[in-house]
Amino acid sequence: MEPGLIFALAWAVLALVAGVALIVRRRWLAETITAERQSNVARAGARGPSSNVFLIVGLVFVAMGLFILVWWASAAF
């Protein structure tokens, strides 16, 4: 296998894992970031990112991983 192909497949797997993790843990991530921002007295009213942000980013990562895997499968045959 070529080094570029190995890198692409590794990137696809990492993208799928990261995307699924972002989708599954999106509420926890949003609540944790919001709590961290509000922990400082000077920034008591600070808002954190919405859980929808992590959903969208997670879906983009999953789509990227699937695209790479489909590209590799179609090029192999």
C-alpha positions as CSV (number, residue, x, y, z in Angstrom):
1,M,0.0,0.0,0.0
2,E,1.1,3.5,-0.7
3,P,1.9,5.8,2.2
4,G,-0.7,8.4,1.0
5,L,-3.4,5.7,0.9
6,I,-2.6,4.5,4.4
7,F,-2.7,8.1,5.6
8,A,-6.1,8.7,3.9
9,L,-7.6,5.5,5.5
10,A,-6.2,6.4,8.9
11,W,-7.7,9.9,8.5
12,A,-11.0,8.4,7.5
13,V,-11.2,6.2,10.6
14,L,-10.1,9.1,12.9
15,A,-12.8,11.4,11.3
16,L,-15.5,8.8,11.8
17,V,-14.5,8.2,15.5
18,A,-14.2,11.9,16.2
19,G,-17.5,12.7,14.5
20,V,-19.4,10.0,16.4
21,A,-17.8,11.1,19.7
22,L,-18.9,14.8,19.0
23,I,-22.4,13.7,18.2
24,V,-22.7,11.4,21.2
25,R,-21.2,13.8,23.7
26,R,-22.5,17.1,22.3
27,R,-24.7,18.1,25.2
28,W,-22.0,17.3,27.8
29,L,-19.4,19.3,25.8
30,A,-21.7,22.3,25.5
31,E,-22.6,22.2,29.2
32,T,-19.0,21.8,30.2
33,I,-17.7,24.7,28.1
34,T,-20.6,27.0,29.2
35,A,-19.9,26.2,32.9
36,E,-16.2,26.8,32.4
37,R,-16.9,30.2,30.8
38,Q,-19.3,31.2,33.6
39,S,-16.9,30.2,36.4
40,N,-15.2,33.5,36.3
41,V,-17.1,36.3,38.1
42,A,-16.3,38.8,35.4
43,R,-17.9,36.6,32.8
44,A,-20.9,35.4,34.7
45,G,-23.2,35.9,31.8
46,A,-21.0,34.3,29.2
47,R,-22.7,31.9,26.8
48,G,-21.2,28.7,25.5
49,P,-21.7,27.0,22.2
50,S,-25.0,25.3,21.4
51,S,-25.1,21.5,21.3
52,N,-26.2,22.0,17.6
53,V,-22.7,23.3,16.8
54,F,-21.2,19.9,17.9
55,L,-23.9,18.0,16.0
56,I,-23.1,19.9,12.8
57,V,-19.3,19.5,13.2
58,G,-19.7,15.8,14.1
59,L,-21.8,15.2,11.0
60,V,-19.2,17.0,8.8
61,F,-16.5,14.7,10.3
62,V,-18.6,11.6,9.7
63,A,-19.4,12.7,6.1
64,M,-15.7,13.3,5.5
65,G,-14.8,9.9,6.8
66,L,-17.4,8.2,4.8
67,F,-16.4,10.1,1.6
68,I,-12.8,8.9,2.0
69,L,-13.9,5.3,2.5
70,V,-16.3,5.3,-0.4
71,W,-13.6,7.0,-2.6
72,W,-11.1,4.3,-1.6
73,A,-13.6,1.5,-2.2
74,S,-14.6,2.8,-5.6
75,A,-11.0,3.3,-6.7
76,A,-10.1,-0.3,-5.5
77,F,-12.6,-1.9,-7.9
